[in-house]
Amino acid sequence: MPIPPGIYDKVCDVIRTKIAAGVYEPSNSSYRSRWFTIIKKDGFSLRLIHSLEPLNAVTIQHSGIPPYTDQITEQFAGHTCGGMLDLYIGYDE
């Protein structure tokens, strides 16, 4: 889907900002995700949304019983910075 001409410059600015912040980085992967933009609640800013439906369709899901919370948290002990970075990037507004 092409970028509408009226918001083309804004979309490019958002992408450049994310590249400068290190959220987006160069890749030589053959996979590309579709994306689109929505207007944030402030009525002006744009948010990029990545559609991962095609990726989810080919992802092998583990159908076993999820582990106990204690087992999960033990695996992440000492990784507070990595967890916070993922939280920031995942919920970047």
C-alpha positions as CSV (number, residue, x, y, z in Angstrom):
1,M,0.0,0.0,0.0
2,P,1.6,3.3,-1.0
3,I,2.1,6.2,1.5
4,P,-0.5,8.9,0.9
5,P,1.2,12.1,-0.5
6,G,-0.3,14.3,2.3
7,I,1.6,12.4,5.1
8,Y,4.6,11.2,3.1
9,D,7.0,13.7,4.8
10,K,5.7,12.9,8.3
11,V,6.1,9.2,7.7
12,C,9.7,9.6,6.5
13,D,10.4,11.8,9.6
14,V,9.1,9.0,11.9
15,I,11.2,6.4,10.2
16,R,14.3,8.6,10.3
17,T,13.8,9.3,14.0
18,K,13.5,5.5,14.7
19,I,16.6,4.8,12.7
20,A,18.5,7.6,14.6
21,A,17.3,6.2,17.9
22,G,18.5,2.7,17.0
23,V,15.0,1.2,17.1
24,Y,15.2,0.3,13.4
25,E,18.4,-1.0,11.9
26,P,19.6,-2.1,8.4
27,S,18.8,-5.7,7.4
28,N,19.6,-7.9,4.4
29,S,16.8,-10.3,5.3
30,S,14.5,-11.5,2.5
31,Y,11.5,-11.1,4.9
32,R,9.6,-7.8,5.0
33,S,6.6,-7.0,7.2
34,R,3.7,-4.9,6.0
35,W,3.1,-1.7,7.9
36,F,0.7,1.2,8.0
37,T,0.3,4.4,10.1
38,I,-2.4,5.6,12.4
39,I,-2.9,9.0,14.1
40,K,-2.0,9.0,17.8
41,K,-4.5,10.3,20.4
42,D,-3.0,13.8,20.3
43,G,-4.5,14.1,16.8
44,F,-1.3,15.1,15.1
45,S,1.5,12.5,15.6
46,L,1.8,9.3,13.6
47,R,2.4,5.8,14.9
48,L,3.8,3.1,12.7
49,I,2.0,-0.3,13.0
50,H,3.7,-3.5,11.7
51,S,1.3,-6.1,10.5
52,L,2.9,-9.4,11.5
53,E,0.0,-11.6,10.5
54,P,1.9,-13.4,7.7
55,L,4.8,-14.1,10.1
56,N,2.3,-15.4,12.7
57,A,0.8,-17.7,10.1
58,V,4.1,-19.6,9.6
59,T,5.3,-19.5,13.2
60,I,5.5,-22.9,14.9
61,Q,3.6,-22.6,18.1
62,H,4.3,-24.6,21.2
63,S,1.1,-26.2,22.4
64,G,2.4,-27.5,25.7
65,I,1.4,-26.3,29.1
66,P,3.0,-22.9,29.9
67,P,5.6,-23.1,32.7
68,Y,5.0,-21.7,36.2
69,T,5.8,-18.1,36.7
70,D,8.7,-19.0,39.0
71,Q,10.3,-21.0,36.3
72,I,10.1,-18.1,33.8
73,T,11.4,-15.5,36.2
74,E,14.4,-17.6,37.2
75,Q,15.5,-17.7,33.5
76,F,15.5,-13.9,33.3
77,A,17.3,-13.2,36.6
78,G,20.0,-10.5,36.0
79,H,18.6,-9.4,32.7
80,T,16.9,-6.2,33.8
81,C,18.4,-4.0,31.0
82,G,17.4,-6.3,28.2
83,G,13.8,-6.6,29.6
84,M,13.5,-2.8,29.8
85,L,14.8,-2.3,26.3
86,D,12.3,-4.8,24.9
87,L,9.5,-3.1,26.9
88,Y,10.5,0.3,25.5
89,I,10.6,-0.9,21.9
90,G,7.5,-3.0,22.2
91,Y,5.4,-0.2,23.5
92,D,7.1,2.8,21.8
93,E,4.6,5.6,21.4
